């Protein structure tokens, strides 16, 4: 018999653990809900998960972490197992498929009258002919999985896109990717198309923005009277990739047309991948039946990268433009460029130009000048002061503020003091005199020595690097 209170504690701990592992909150919440049905067999906790994608691609690889949560709830002698849902017999599956398809076919006898001209049912099951395979040209080859920088904030979306690319139309249809602008949604969309084309060269891949769709419907379809031609263009593709679907809001005729296009492709098991800057239910002025179509597939979100992820992004993307930034510069950029990936890319382009203008030399002073131009000083340090840094360092090393500020010479306290002074310089750009005074030191060379020592060891000492990343990550999240 499962103790309901203990089961609730397990779900809550599981949610917190997946968030600690770097998964977006929405993804972590869904995982904890999917695993809420559990049973006990002797000393084994068995969880059922009905979502095949989450079970195989996300939950199973994290089995060890889940087992640790199980032990913390039930005891050290308990183990964890994820059970697969039994496969349904073919008759049951057929009934479900028929029911699902019946929900997708437009209601011809509905009281609402739409201007959409129905295509006879028998022609819907075969793709229209006569469309030239020129749709592939819309994909950008450089936007592929190998050039996409994976990190915890986008891992679920990346894994989902990779799965869809390997098996289009079968696993997750539609795939709906949502998140703020500049986080890599478009890159993933192109990556899916490019990967499918690499393996299935005869596939018609159509990548469009929602504005492209609107222009086709209004200008080519309605105004020019070539709606059937527009429908053939969209209904003939094997994979439809739609970017920024939120711009369909308040465009009723286009929403109606997209609804029928969606149904047509879905019925023929053609893959649909959609990106948006909002969760489907939060998109304003979009028909409810369209939102329900978006919600019926796999939904994955991308969150802004944390400090550690930003450092990895900067290191990776700087190499693509031959910048070869050192650790100190990467940390400095990551401290300021917090919003999205595009912001980082734009900053690196600036640095590349500055480097070329200075005989291929990029000093820390030049990096700081670019940062000052893009991020005025008053906006950079508005929510961080030296006390914030000192408290974060003390908490990380589990020492008292008095011990951090004092003169204890034990290695642990000295290292903490040096890191705090280094971060004060990097994040606030304070002068050595001001930093020394903030630590109660009369001689400014104390801060100069501490900063120089950390800089010297940054590329040599992995533990030091991890400590700094962890502290900055905590400061960044507060």
TAZITA-V292942 format. One record per run of one state. SS is the DSSP state (a for helix, b for strand, c for the rest). FROM is the first residue (numbers start at 1). LEN is the number of residues. If there is no record, write none. Layout:
# TAZITA-V292942
ss: {SS:SS}
from: {FROM:FROM}
len: {LEN:LEN}
This chain:
# TAZITA-V292942
ss: {c:a:c:a:c:b:c:b:c:a:c:b:c:a:c:a:c:a:c:a:c:a:c:b:c:a:c:b:a:c:a:c:b:c:a:c:a:c:b:c:a:c:a:c:b:c:a:c:a:c:a:c:a:c:a:c:a:c:a:c:a:c:a:c:a:c:a:c}
from: {1:4:21:25:35:38:42:44:49:52:75:79:84:90:105:121:125:135:139:145:148:155:167:175:180:185:200:205:210:224:227:236:239:244:245:249:252:268:271:277:280:283:288:296:298:303:307:321:327:337:341:358:364:375:377:381:386:398:401:406:411:429:432:439:445:458:462:478}
len: {3:17:4:10:3:4:2:5:3:23:4:5:6:15:16:4:10:4:6:3:7:12:8:5:5:15:5:5:14:3:9:3:5:1:4:3:16:3:6:3:3:5:8:2:5:4:14:6:10:4:17:6:11:2:4:5:12:3:5:5:18:3:7:6:13:4:16:1}
